[in-house]
Amino acid sequence: MHEPPHNPLYPAFHAVTIIFFCHFQSPANPRPTPIPPSFPHPIAATPHPIAATPYPAHSPSPPSADTLITSLRDVSGAYRINHIIDDQKETIALDAGSGSEKKDLDEVLAQYIHTCENLKSPPIADPKLLTQVNNYIINTISNYRALKTSGWNSRTFKSSVQLYTQQKKKYIQYLTTTFALSRWVTLTEDKYWATMDKKNYIKSPRFAVYSRLKKTDLQSALRLLDSLTRTTTDFQEATIYRLELADQYVKHPDVKENATRQAIDIYRSILNQRQYCLYLFEAWVKWRAVTQQNNGLSKSSDIPNKDYDQVREETGKIILDYIAKHQRDQMAINQFLVITTHDIVFRFGQYPYGNQNTVEYHELFDE
């Protein structure tokens, strides 16, 4: 089946109006090449939570815990809707671009219009943001109805897309400007990297043995690392070892039977612990990337963004519950925003040969 390289209905719109860091690091490589920013892209999270990261002297006083949590929930609620609609538009574009029967596309559109109607008036406390989100939903429904009524080659629909794109741009500008990271977090890059360095949290001398051994005997090294993951009681430190073990299984899938499947299970097991650490976003995004790479590489592959986002929301709640008790922890606030705003897996984009998960997968695992 012919697969257009770009979304045939909706122009690409990835507004990078908030500048954040999003880097991953391995214990052996503390300053890797950063992942290119997506839409929008907060500072990424890895190691140990700073128990009470102090606000710098020049920064404003921190908001009350209730105000902070309410605002973060509002941002999460807005992006949850954004992710749902983004996924809808990708599926609509795939159906339209692949020459689906009009009645089939009309059924999809009717379903999505119904879903959007149910998204109206979400539990967002900020009245201005609620208005912006509701307007975005209403504009989306109007756009879908124009497509359903007039067809995707019609002048009516093309005009609707132009207006809709302008409206969305204004909405995203409002969202990313009003709820910018600087509203809650003041972190220098040096402070960020000093906190992120995984080597600070590796306490077992056996990890150094592993690091030397993997250069000559990877299988034995991974058995040693697996033992470390099972015997380390500190969750933060154990998570470092689990991520390293899963990463090695992904990079060397022939090292043992079902290595990739085991890697997926390890990433998921970190999230299933329902404990806070600064590696939760890394565990989630790697779990999603490896899972999708196994689901399929094509634009028409099954991409269960709904399932990925369900785990995203569960993980976000773990982080938010931690923030409620540690509202001065800027790294935790940052990590919450990272996982909340991170893009869905797009079908269409700059990579023309399949869905966009391939790009993220290689950014995560290529050395």
C-alpha positions in Angstrom: 0.0 0.0 0.0 1.3 3.5 -0.8 2.1 5.5 2.3 2.6 9.2 1.9 5.7 10.5 3.7 3.8 13.4 5.4 0.3 13.6 6.8 -1.8 14.2 3.7 -4.5 16.1 5.5 -2.9 18.1 8.3 0.4 20.0 8.0 3.1 19.2 10.4 3.0 21.4 13.5 5.5 20.9 16.2 5.8 24.2 18.0 9.0 24.3 20.1 8.1 27.3 22.2 9.5 26.0 25.5 13.1 25.1 25.6 13.9 22.2 27.8 16.7 19.6 28.0 15.8 16.0 27.0 18.9 13.8 27.3 19.5 10.2 28.3 22.7 9.0 29.8 24.2 5.6 30.4 26.5 5.1 33.4 29.4 5.0 30.9 28.4 8.0 28.9 27.2 10.9 31.1 26.9 13.5 28.3 25.3 11.9 25.2 24.0 13.6 22.1 20.7 15.2 23.0 17.4 14.0 21.5 16.2 16.7 19.1 13.3 18.7 20.7 9.8 17.6 19.9 6.6 19.3 20.8 7.3 20.9 23.3 10.2 19.3 25.0 11.0 19.7 28.7 14.2 18.7 30.4 14.4 14.9 30.6 14.7 13.0 33.7 17.1 10.5 35.0 18.9 9.9 38.3 18.2 10.2 42.0 15.5 12.6 43.3 16.9 15.6 45.1 15.0 15.3 48.3 14.3 19.1 48.5 16.0 20.9 45.7 16.2 24.5 47.0 14.9 27.3 44.8 17.8 29.6 43.8 18.0 32.8 45.7 16.8 34.9 42.8 13.8 32.8 42.0 10.3 33.6 43.3 8.9 31.8 46.3 7.5 28.4 45.4 3.7 28.1 45.0 1.6 26.4 47.6 1.4 22.6 47.2 -2.3 22.9 46.3 -1.7 25.6 43.6 1.2 23.7 42.2 -0.6 20.4 41.9 -3.7 22.0 40.5 -1.6 23.8 37.8 0.3 20.6 36.9 -2.9 18.7 36.7 -4.4 21.3 34.4 -1.4 21.1 32.0 -1.6 17.3 32.1 -5.4 17.5 31.3 -4.7 19.8 28.3 -2.0 17.6 26.9 -4.0 14.4 27.4 -6.7 15.9 25.0 -3.9 17.1 22.6 -2.6 13.5 22.5 -6.0 12.0 21.8 -6.7 14.4 19.0 -3.2 14.0 17.5 -3.8 10.3 17.4 -7.2 10.7 15.8 -5.8 13.0 13.0 -3.0 10.5 12.2 -5.5 7.7 11.8 -7.9 9.8 9.7 -5.0 10.9 7.5 -3.9 7.3 7.1 -7.4 6.2 6.0 -7.8 9.1 3.6 -4.3 8.7 2.1 -4.7 5.0 1.6 -7.9 5.3 -0.4 -10.3 3.9 2.1 -14.0 3.8 1.1 -15.8 7.1 2.0 -18.3 5.2 4.2 -15.4 3.7 6.2 -13.8 7.1 6.7 -17.2 8.6 7.6 -17.6 5.9 10.3 -14.2 6.8 11.8 -15.1 10.5 11.7 -18.4 10.0 13.4 -16.7 8.0 16.1 -14.1 10.7 16.6 -16.7 13.5 16.6 -18.5 11.6 19.4 -15.2 11.2 21.3 -14.5 14.9 21.0 -17.9 15.8 22.2 -17.3 13.8 25.3 -13.9 15.5 25.8 -15.6 18.9 26.3 -15.4 20.6 29.7 -12.6 18.5 31.1 -11.6 18.8 34.8 -9.3 21.8 34.3 -9.4 24.4 37.1 -7.9 27.4 35.3 -10.8 29.1 33.5 -8.7 30.6 30.7 -7.0 27.3 29.9 -10.4 25.5 30.1 -11.7 28.0 27.5 -8.7 27.5 25.2 -9.0 23.7 25.5 -12.8 23.7 24.8 -12.3 26.0 21.8 -9.7 23.6 20.4 -12.1 20.6 20.8 -14.9 22.6 19.1 -12.6 23.6 16.3 -11.5 20.0 15.9 -15.1 18.8 15.7 -15.9 21.5 13.1 -12.9 20.4 11.0 -13.9 16.7 11.2 -17.5 17.7 10.1 -16.1 19.6 7.1 -14.2 16.5 6.1 -17.2 14.2 6.6 -19.5 16.5 4.6 -17.3 17.7 1.8 -14.4 15.2 1.4 -10.7 15.7 1.8 -10.1 17.0 -1.7 -12.8 19.7 -1.4 -12.1 23.4 -1.2 -14.3 23.6 1.9 -12.2 21.1 3.8 -8.9 22.6 2.7 -10.1 26.0 3.8 -11.1 24.4 7.1 -7.7 22.9 7.6 -6.0 26.3 7.0 -8.3 28.0 9.6 -7.9 25.0 12.0 -4.1 25.1 11.8 -4.1 28.8 12.6 -6.4 28.2 15.6 -4.3 25.4 16.8 -1.1 27.5 16.6 -2.6 30.2 18.8 -3.8 27.6 21.3 -0.4 25.9 21.5 1.3 29.3 21.9 -1.0 30.1 24.7 -0.5 26.7 26.4 3.3 26.7 26.1 3.7 30.4 27.0 1.3 30.6 29.9 2.5 27.2 31.3 6.2 27.4 30.5 8.7 25.5 32.6 10.0 28.7 34.1 6.7 29.1 35.9 7.8 26.4 38.3 11.4 25.5 37.7 14.6 27.4 37.7 17.5 25.0 36.9 20.9 25.8 35.4 22.2 23.3 32.9 25.2 22.7 35.2 22.9 21.9 38.2 20.8 19.7 36.0 23.8 17.7 34.8 25.3 17.4 38.2 22.1 15.9 39.4 21.6 13.7 36.4 25.0 11.9 36.5 24.1 8.3 37.1 27.6 7.6 38.3 26.7 9.5 41.5 24.2 6.8 42.5 26.1 3.6 41.6 27.3 2.2 45.0 28.1 -1.4 44.2 31.7 -2.1 43.3 30.4 -5.0 41.3 29.1 -2.6 38.6 32.7 -1.7 37.8 33.4 -5.4 37.4 30.4 -5.6 35.0 31.7 -2.6 33.0 35.1 -4.2 32.4 33.7 -7.7 31.8 31.1 -6.7 29.1 34.0 -5.6 26.8 35.2 -9.3 26.6 32.4 -11.5 27.8 28.9 -9.9 27.4 26.9 -12.9 28.5 28.8 -13.3 31.8 28.7 -9.6 32.3 24.9 -9.5 31.9 24.5 -12.4 34.3 26.4 -10.4 36.9 24.3 -7.3 36.1 21.1 -9.3 36.4 22.3 -10.4 39.9 22.8 -6.8 40.8 19.3 -5.9 39.8 17.9 -8.6 42.1 20.1 -7.9 45.2 20.1 -4.1 45.2 17.6 -2.8 47.6 17.7 1.0 46.8 15.1 1.6 44.1 17.0 4.4 42.5 20.2 2.4 42.2 18.4 -0.8 41.2 16.7 1.2 38.4 20.0 2.2 37.0 21.0 -1.4 36.8 17.7 -2.5 35.3 17.8 0.1 32.6 21.3 -0.9 31.7 20.4 -4.5 31.6 17.3 -3.9 29.4 19.3 -1.5 27.1 21.9 -4.3 26.6 19.2 -6.8 25.7 17.8 -4.3 23.1 21.2 -3.6 21.6 22.3 -7.3 21.6 19.1 -9.3 21.0 21.0 -12.5 20.2 22.7 -12.5 23.6 19.9 -14.7 24.9 16.5 -16.1 23.9 13.7 -13.6 23.9 16.1 -10.8 24.9 13.9 -8.0 23.4 10.8 -9.3 25.1 12.7 -9.4 28.4 13.9 -5.8 27.9 10.3 -4.7 27.4 9.3 -6.5 30.6 12.2 -4.9 32.5 11.2 -1.4 31.5 7.6 -2.1 32.4 8.6 -3.6 35.7 10.3 -0.4 36.8 7.0 1.5 36.2 5.0 -1.3 37.9 6.9 -0.7 41.2 5.0 2.6 41.5 7.9 4.2 43.3 9.3 7.6 42.4 12.7 8.1 40.9 14.1 10.3 38.2 14.3 7.4 35.7 10.6 6.9 35.3 10.3 8.9 32.0 13.3 7.1 30.6 11.8 3.7 31.5 8.4 4.7 30.0 9.8 6.1 26.7 12.1 3.1 26.2 9.3 0.7 27.0 7.1 2.4 24.4 9.9 2.7 21.8 10.9 -1.0 22.0 7.3 -2.2 22.2 6.3 -0.2 19.1 9.4 -1.3 17.2 8.2 -4.9 17.7 4.6 -3.9 16.9 5.6 -2.6 13.5 7.7 -0.1 11.6 5.2 1.0 8.9 2.9 4.0 8.9 0.0 1.6 8.7 1.2 -0.6 11.6 -0.8 -0.9 14.7 0.2 2.0 17.0 -1.7 1.7 20.3 -1.1 5.2 21.5 -4.1 4.8 23.8 -2.3 2.0 25.7 1.0 3.9 25.7 -0.8 7.0 27.1 -2.6 5.0 29.7 0.9 4.0 31.1 2.0 7.6 30.6 -0.8 8.8 32.9 -0.2 6.1 35.5 3.5 7.1 35.6 2.6 10.8 35.7 0.5 10.1 38.8 3.4 8.5 40.6 5.5 11.6 39.9 2.6 14.0 40.9 2.0 12.1 44.1 5.7 12.6 44.9 5.6 16.3 44.0 2.6 16.8 46.4 5.0 15.8 49.2 8.1 17.5 47.8 6.9 20.6 46.0 10.4 22.1 46.0 11.8 19.2 44.0 12.4 20.9 40.7 13.7 17.8 39.0 10.4 16.0 39.9 8.3 18.9 38.5 10.5 18.8 35.4 10.1 15.1 34.9 6.3 15.4 35.3 6.3 18.0 32.5 8.5 15.8 30.3 6.3 12.8 30.4 3.1 14.9 30.2 4.1 16.8 27.0 6.1 14.1 25.2 4.6 13.4 21.7 2.5 10.4 20.8 4.0 8.0 18.3 3.3 9.7 15.1 2.7 7.8 11.8 3.8 10.8 9.6 6.8 13.1 10.0 10.3 13.8 8.8 11.2 10.1 8.6 9.6 9.1 5.2 10.0 5.3 5.3 7.7 4.3 8.2 6.3 5.6 11.4 8.2 8.0 13.5 9.0 5.6 16.4 12.0 4.4 14.4 13.6 7.9 14.8 13.1 7.9 18.6 14.2 4.2 18.9 17.5 4.9 17.2 18.0 8.2 19.2 17.6 6.2 22.3 19.7 3.1 21.5 22.3 4.0 18.9 25.7 4.6 20.4 
